[in-house]
Amino acid sequence: MPTAVVTGASSGIGAATARALAADGYRVVLGARRLERLEELAAAGGALGLEPLADADEELWRQMYETNALGTMRMTRALLPRLVESGDGHVVAVTSIAAFEVYRGGAGYSAAKHAQRAVLGALRLELLGEPVNVTEIAPGMVETEFSVVRFGGDEEAAARVYTGMEPLRAEDVAECIRWAVAQPSHVNIDEIVVRPRDQATATEVHRRRGLGPAS
């Protein structure tokens, strides 16, 4: 049975990815800051074989840069020997369209995601010739708890982000990940940029009158 380690698995894309991979027969090990949320997901998984994995040092996750760049580096470094030893390893990291473009008010987030993308690019070069694939998933607007956290718990403000348009769901991004890891070993999906149809860039979004916040 193949094993997948999913970080950020307490909600959103991480949780959806854990469920999707477990349904595909993976033994899924979970990691996130909120251990109690992981335990809930693992309990709900039941026969899917989900197992909670406590996060390492809480200090690691305090800043966006540490979460994205250093988090990717540390998790990959910790697991890399086993990935190589397996003979068929795969590193999948979720970045953002902010890893490709910048926008007003997004300096910190864009810098963190650009750094994460750079880590993945270097990793591909360093692993050339090793049995490990590296894939970057870069989503646009996804309706998850991200906006709620961004607005300090203000759910109404978070909902307004998606007013008049239909964003991606966590399950949409999880499906991209599921597809990428399902390819034959010799096929490396370098990157997938996925946006909702209503979004062209980080700031160019088509909004329709009469369409409220996404449910």
C-alpha positions in Angstrom: 0.0 0.0 0.0 1.5 3.4 -1.0 1.9 6.0 1.7 1.1 9.7 1.4 2.1 12.4 3.9 -0.3 15.4 3.7 0.6 18.6 5.6 -1.9 21.4 6.3 -4.5 18.6 6.6 -6.7 20.0 9.3 -8.9 21.8 6.7 -9.4 23.0 3.2 -7.2 21.6 0.4 -5.2 19.5 2.8 -8.2 17.7 4.2 -9.8 17.3 0.8 -6.5 15.8 -0.6 -6.2 13.4 2.4 -9.8 12.1 1.7 -9.1 11.8 -2.1 -5.9 9.9 -1.7 -7.3 7.7 1.0 -10.1 6.8 -1.3 -7.5 5.9 -3.9 -6.0 3.3 -1.6 -3.2 5.4 0.0 -2.2 5.0 3.7 -2.4 8.7 4.6 -0.4 10.3 7.4 -1.7 13.7 8.4 0.2 16.8 9.7 -1.0 20.3 10.7 -0.9 22.8 13.5 -4.4 21.9 14.9 -4.0 18.4 16.2 -7.5 18.2 17.4 -8.8 18.8 13.8 -6.6 16.0 12.6 -8.0 13.7 15.1 -11.5 14.5 13.9 -10.5 13.9 10.3 -8.8 10.6 11.2 -11.9 9.5 13.2 -14.1 10.4 10.3 -11.8 8.6 7.9 -12.4 5.2 9.7 -11.7 2.5 7.1 -9.9 5.0 4.9 -6.8 4.5 7.0 -6.1 8.0 8.0 -3.6 8.5 10.8 -2.9 11.8 12.7 0.6 13.1 12.8 1.4 15.8 15.3 3.1 18.9 13.9 6.7 19.5 14.8 7.8 22.8 16.3 4.9 25.3 16.6 7.4 28.1 16.0 7.9 26.9 12.5 4.4 28.0 11.5 4.2 31.5 12.9 5.1 33.3 9.7 4.0 32.9 6.1 7.6 32.5 4.9 8.3 29.8 7.5 5.1 28.0 6.7 5.6 27.9 3.0 9.3 28.0 2.2 10.8 26.5 5.3 7.9 24.2 5.9 8.3 22.7 2.4 12.1 22.4 2.9 11.9 20.8 6.3 9.2 18.3 5.5 10.9 17.3 2.2 14.3 17.0 3.9 12.9 14.8 6.6 11.1 12.5 4.2 13.5 12.5 1.3 15.6 9.5 2.3 12.5 7.3 2.4 11.1 8.8 -0.8 14.4 7.8 -2.6 14.5 4.4 -0.9 10.9 3.7 -2.0 12.0 3.7 -5.7 8.9 5.7 -6.6 8.6 8.9 -4.5 6.6 12.0 -5.2 6.8 15.4 -3.7 3.6 17.5 -4.3 3.5 21.1 -3.0 0.5 23.5 -3.2 1.7 27.0 -3.9 -0.5 29.6 -5.5 -0.9 31.8 -8.5 0.8 34.3 -6.2 4.0 32.2 -6.8 3.8 33.5 -10.4 2.5 37.1 -10.0 2.4 39.8 -7.5 -0.4 42.2 -6.6 -1.0 45.2 -4.3 -1.3 44.2 -0.7 0.1 40.8 -1.3 3.9 41.4 -0.8 4.3 39.0 2.1 2.2 36.2 0.7 3.6 36.6 -2.8 7.2 36.6 -1.4 6.5 33.4 0.6 4.9 31.6 -2.4 7.7 32.7 -4.8 10.2 31.3 -2.3 8.3 28.1 -2.1 8.3 27.8 -5.9 12.0 28.4 -5.9 12.5 25.6 -3.4 10.6 23.2 -5.7 12.6 24.3 -8.8 15.9 23.7 -7.1 14.6 20.4 -5.8 13.9 19.2 -9.3 17.5 19.9 -10.3 18.9 18.3 -7.2 16.8 15.1 -7.6 17.5 14.7 -11.3 18.3 11.0 -11.8 16.6 10.0 -8.5 13.3 8.1 -8.5 11.3 11.0 -7.1 8.8 13.2 -9.0 8.2 16.9 -8.0 4.9 18.6 -8.7 3.7 22.1 -8.0 0.0 22.8 -7.8 -0.8 26.6 -8.1 -4.4 27.4 -7.4 -6.2 30.7 -7.8 -9.2 31.6 -5.7 -10.3 28.7 -3.6 -13.1 28.9 -1.1 -11.6 27.5 2.1 -10.9 28.8 5.6 -7.9 30.8 4.2 -10.0 34.0 3.8 -11.5 33.6 7.3 -8.0 33.5 8.8 -6.9 36.3 6.6 -9.7 38.6 7.9 -9.2 37.6 11.5 -12.2 35.4 11.8 -14.6 37.8 10.1 -16.7 35.3 8.1 -18.8 38.0 6.4 -15.7 39.8 5.1 -14.3 36.4 3.9 -17.5 35.6 2.1 -17.4 38.9 0.2 -14.2 37.8 -1.5 -16.3 35.4 -3.5 -19.3 37.6 -4.1 -20.5 37.5 -7.7 -18.2 34.7 -8.8 -17.8 31.0 -8.4 -14.4 30.0 -6.8 -12.7 26.7 -6.8 -13.5 24.2 -4.0 -10.9 22.4 -2.0 -12.0 19.2 -3.7 -11.1 20.7 -7.1 -7.5 21.2 -6.1 -7.4 17.8 -4.4 -8.5 16.3 -7.7 -5.5 17.9 -9.5 -3.2 16.4 -6.9 -4.9 13.0 -7.1 -4.5 13.0 -10.9 -0.9 14.1 -10.8 0.2 11.3 -8.4 -1.8 8.7 -10.4 0.4 9.1 -13.5 3.0 6.5 -14.5 6.3 6.9 -12.6 8.1 8.1 -15.7 5.6 11.0 -16.2 6.4 14.0 -14.1 3.7 16.7 -13.9 5.9 19.7 -13.3 3.2 22.2 -12.5 -0.6 22.7 -12.6 -2.0 26.2 -12.6 -5.7 26.0 -11.8 -8.1 28.9 -11.6 -11.9 29.3 -11.5 -13.3 30.2 -14.9 -14.3 33.6 -13.4 -10.6 34.5 -12.6 -7.9 35.4 -15.2 -5.2 36.8 -12.8 -4.8 37.5 -9.1 -6.8 40.7 -9.5 -8.9 40.2 -12.7 -12.1 38.5 -11.6 -15.4 38.5 -13.4 -18.3 39.1 -11.0 -22.0 38.8 -11.9 -24.8 40.9 -10.3 -27.2 39.0 -8.3 -24.8 36.2 -7.4 -24.1 36.2 -3.7 -21.2 34.7 -1.8 -20.5 31.1 -2.7 -22.1 28.6 -0.4 
